[in-house]
């Protein structure tokens, strides 16, 4: 129980620090501050903070545990991320800055029509709410297991309190506050990660050089899979999926783009995106290396590994097996990553709802009410996700991404790569039918073939949406 109190005190101290930063950055705020940060955000702070915002508490828990089942093959996807970030920086950002957008989905209204615009924004809200809830769920369930169960506090109360804390430091300053809190949270997360790796290395009786050699020599350090095209870990599936995952989950995501659009200029935003993209790969490599080291430590101490990969890091770090110092560091890193992704998600959801769905970008009272509503809906999604929990949450997030972000990929590709019109009224139906067809294809291949869809389902979904929009032009001709 002592470790539980240590974790609780760490969360409380960290929140107080965030609240102080929020008070300092939210002075003289208005909707322009909340939505765009007055377009004065320093690019280097945005770049550093976006690492923490994209990594989330899921990465802290799930990525190290992935080595138990798929080794380091996740790095194939991460290598694809690099080209994805380049595409966002030099293809999408120039378009967004040219139109001086507050939300990126406004572009769809100008190019395709009102229903296309609302469809894009609605799919973003569904995708972001689902993904952010899944990420946040991981942190809440760990705190519940190691802290609040012993205190007799039910899980819904844990979720309610955690979301309330996030709402308290984001409801005034919005993006301006997030640029600074994300920077703090990313620093805390990486400091915790590196110090935990050092602690595990010491427990193994190794120097850092020996630990690097041990990770490289371990069977779990396998990265590339070229010999089995049917496998979900086949290189070209993972690599190409990585490119498109970044394009949709960063370039077509109001959450991630909102920070970039708060930079002073397009060049600053591009520097931010490229710096962040390059830093993302070694960051993931550190998390995977931690997973290999923990597997080595379990073998060294004769301990059986937990059945679920998501339990690997908490098994050592949250139970005092590596000392209370590591418990504090693990809690700090996990909560920093979770808060960083959840706070930006709530801000982006509020922005998109006010600007895209309600079309009330200048009404501060509406924005405040919507921010509260988004927090309440977010709580409901977190509680729902407990019912449909997956053994590997990060894998579940990418699968959900394939279904919910696929239509966004198809709509934006059609918008940017063609000059054709669409039948605006049928766009919502196309966006719904495409993921349903993907689900049917996935189930059919499982039942009748040896092929297994991986994250490439995202590309198939986007292609079906694109094809549907292309065909809708004939309806335009027919009704003209």
Residue pairs with C-beta under 8 A, 6 or more apart in sequence:
1 150
2 320
2 324
3 146
3 318
3 319
3 320
3 324
3 327
4 146
4 147
4 150
4 151
5 147
6 324
6 327
6 328
6 331
7 143
7 146
7 147
7 318
7 327
7 328
7 331
8 147
10 328
10 331
10 332
10 335
11 143
11 331
11 335
14 188
14 332
14 335
14 336
15 165
15 169
17 184
18 169
18 181
18 184
18 185
18 339
19 168
19 169
21 169
21 177
21 180
21 181
21 184
22 168
22 169
22 170
22 172
22 173
22 177
22 181
24 180
25 173
25 176
25 177
25 179
25 180
25 181
26 33
26 172
26 173
26 176
26 177
29 172
29 173
29 174
29 176
30 364
31 361
31 362
31 363
31 364
31 367
32 38
33 173
33 174
33 175
33 176
34 172
34 173
34 174
34 175
34 176
34 347
34 350
34 351
34 367
35 102
35 174
35 175
35 258
35 351
35 354
35 355
35 361
36 102
36 175
36 258
36 261
36 262
37 174
37 175
37 176
37 179
37 259
37 262
38 176
38 262
39 261
39 262
39 263
39 264
40 262
40 264
41 175
41 176
41 179
41 259
41 262
41 263
41 264
42 179
42 263
42 268
43 263
43 264
43 268
43 269
43 271
43 272
43 275
44 271
44 272
44 275
45 179
45 180
45 183
46 179
46 259
46 260
46 262
46 263
46 269
46 272
47 271
47 272
47 273
47 275
47 276
47 279
48 182
48 183
48 186
48 187
48 276
49 178
49 179
49 180
49 181
49 182
49 183
49 185
49 186
49 259
49 340
50 182
50 256
50 259
50 272
50 276
51 186
51 190
51 276
51 279
51 280
51 283
52 182
52 183
52 185
52 186
52 189
52 336
52 337
52 340
52 341
53 178
53 182
53 186
53 255
53 256
53 259
53 340
53 341
53 344
54 249
54 250
54 256
54 280
54 341
55 189
55 283
55 337
55 340
55 341
56 135
56 136
56 337
56 338
56 340
56 341
56 342
57 135
57 136
57 138
57 139
57 334
57 335
57 337
57 338
57 341
58 134
58 135
58 138
58 393
58 394
58 397
59 284
59 287
59 337
59 394
60 189
60 193
60 287
60 313
60 330
60 333
60 334
60 337
61 138
61 139
61 142
61 310
61 313
61 314
61 334
61 393
62 138
62 309
62 310
62 392
62 393
62 394
62 395
63 74
63 284
63 287
63 288
63 291
63 394
64 287
64 288
64 290
64 291
64 294
64 312
64 313
65 291
65 308
65 309
65 310
65 311
65 312
65 313
65 392
66 74
66 288
66 291
66 309
66 392
66 394
66 395
67 220
67 288
67 291
67 292
67 295
67 309
68 220
68 291
68 295
68 305
68 309
68 312
69 309
69 392
70 233
71 219
71 220
71 221
71 222
71 223
72 220
72 221
72 222
72 223
72 285
72 288
72 292
73 222
73 223
73 224
73 225
73 233
73 238
74 238
74 284
74 288
75 223
75 281
75 284
75 285
75 288
76 223
76 224
76 225
76 233
76 235
76 238
76 239
76 242
77 238
77 239
77 241
77 242
77 245
77 455
78 242
78 280
78 281
78 284
78 285
79 239
79 242
79 281
80 238
80 239
80 240
80 241
80 242
80 243
80 245
80 246
81 242
81 243
81 245
81 246
81 277
81 280
81 281
82 277
82 278
82 281
83 242
83 243
84 242
84 243
84 244
84 245
84 246
84 247
84 250
84 251
84 277
85 246
85 250
85 273
85 274
85 276
85 277
85 278
85 280
86 274
86 277
87 243
87 246
87 247
87 251
88 246
88 247
88 250
88 251
88 273
89 269
89 270
89 273
89 274
89 277
90 270
91 251
91 416
92 247
92 251
92 252
92 257
92 416
93 260
93 266
93 269
93 270
93 273
94 266
95 107
95 416
96 104
96 107
96 257
96 260
96 261
97 261
97 265
97 266
97 269
99 106
99 107
99 110
101 107
101 261
102 261
102 351
102 355
102 361
103 121
103 254
103 258
103 351
103 352
103 355
103 356
104 252
104 254
104 257
104 261
105 117
105 120
105 121
105 124
105 254
105 352
105 356
106 117
106 355
106 356
107 415
108 116
108 117
108 119
108 120
108 411
108 412
108 415
109 116
109 117
111 415
112 411
112 414
112 415
112 421
112 422
112 424
112 427
113 422
113 424
113 427
114 424
115 424
115 425
115 427
115 428
116 411
116 415
116 422
116 424
116 427
117 356
118 356
118 357
118 428
119 407
119 411
119 427
119 428
119 431
120 408
120 411
120 412
121 254
121 352
121 356
121 357
122 357
123 404
123 405
123 407
123 408
123 431
124 252
124 253
124 254
124 352
124 408
125 349
125 352
125 353
125 357
126 404
127 253
127 400
127 401
127 404
127 405
127 408
128 253
128 254
128 255
128 345
128 348
128 349
129 345
129 349
129 377
129 378
129 381
130 381
130 400
130 404
131 249
131 345
131 397
131 400
131 401
131 404
132 255
132 341
132 342
132 345
132 346
132 378
132 381
133 378
133 381
133 382
133 384
133 385
134 385
134 393
134 396
134 397
134 400
135 338
135 341
135 342
135 393
135 397
136 162
136 163
136 338
136 341
136 342
136 378
136 382
137 382
137 385
137 386
137 389
137 393
138 310
138 338
138 393
139 162
139 334
139 335
139 337
139 338
140 155
140 158
140 159
140 162
140 382
141 155
141 386
141 389
142 314
142 318
142 334
143 158
143 162
144 153
144 155
144 158
145 314
146 314
146 318
146 319
148 155
148 157
148 158
155 383
155 386
156 383
159 379
159 382
159 383
160 379
163 342
163 375
163 378
163 379
163 382
164 375
165 339
166 339
166 342
166 343
166 346
166 375
167 346
167 371
167 372
167 375
169 177
169 181
169 343
170 177
170 178
170 343
170 346
170 347
170 371
171 368
171 371
171 372
174 347
174 350
174 351
175 258
175 259
175 262
175 347
176 262
178 259
178 343
178 344
178 347
179 259
179 262
181 339
181 340
181 343
182 259
182 340
182 343
182 344
184 336
185 336
185 337
185 339
185 340
186 336
186 340
188 332
188 333
188 336
189 332
189 333
189 336
189 337
189 340
190 283
191 329
191 333
192 329
192 330
192 332
192 333
192 336
193 286
193 287
193 290
193 333
194 286
195 326
195 329
196 290
196 317
196 322
196 326
196 329
196 330
196 333
197 211
197 286
197 289
197 290
197 293
198 208
199 322
199 323
199 325
199 326
199 329
200 290
200 293
200 294
200 297
200 316
200 322
201 207
201 208
201 210
201 211
201 293
203 297
203 322
204 211
204 214
204 293
204 296
204 297
204 300
206 214
211 293
214 292
214 293
214 296
215 221
215 289
215 292
215 293
218 292
218 295
218 296
220 291
220 292
220 295
221 292
224 235
225 231
225 233
225 234
225 235
225 238
226 234
226 235
228 234
229 236
229 237
230 450
230 451
230 452
231 237
231 452
232 452
232 453
232 454
233 454
234 454
237 454
237 455
237 456
238 454
238 455
240 456
240 459
241 398
241 454
241 455
241 456
241 458
241 459
242 455
244 409
244 458
244 459
244 462
245 398
245 401
245 455
245 458
246 277
247 409
248 401
248 405
248 406
248 408
248 409
248 458
248 462
249 256
249 401
249 405
250 256
250 257
251 257
252 405
252 408
252 409
252 412
253 348
253 405
254 348
254 351
254 352
255 344
255 345
255 347
255 348
255 349
256 344
258 344
258 347
258 348
258 351
259 344
260 269
260 272
260 273
261 269
263 269
263 272
290 313
291 312
291 313
294 312
294 313
294 316
295 305
295 312
297 303
297 316
298 304
298 305
305 312
305 315
306 312
306 315
308 391
308 392
309 391
309 392
310 391
310 392
310 393
313 330
314 330
315 321
316 322
316 326
317 326
317 327
317 329
317 330
318 327
318 330
318 331
319 327
320 327
342 378
345 378
346 371
346 374
346 375
346 378
349 374
349 378
350 367
350 370
350 371
350 374
353 370
353 373
353 374
354 360
354 361
354 363
354 366
354 367
354 370
355 361
358 366
358 370
360 366
360 367
390 396
398 455
399 455
399 457
401 455
401 458
402 438
402 455
402 457
402 458
402 461
403 435
403 438
403 439
403 457
403 461
404 435
405 458
405 461
406 434
406 435
406 438
406 457
406 458
406 460
406 461
406 462
406 464
406 465
407 430
407 431
407 432
407 434
407 435
407 461
407 462
407 465
408 462
409 458
409 459
409 461
409 462
409 465
410 431
410 434
410 461
410 462
410 463
410 464
410 465
410 466
410 467
410 468
410 469
411 427
411 431
411 465
411 469
413 462
413 466
414 420
414 422
414 465
414 466
414 469
414 470
418 470
420 470
420 473
421 473
421 476
422 469
422 472
422 473
422 476
423 472
423 473
423 475
423 476
423 479
426 472
426 475
427 469
427 472
430 465
430 468
430 469
430 472
431 465
433 464
433 468
434 461
434 464
434 465
434 468
435 461
437 464
438 457
438 460
438 461
438 464
441 453
441 460
442 453
442 457
445 451
445 452
445 453
446 452
453 460
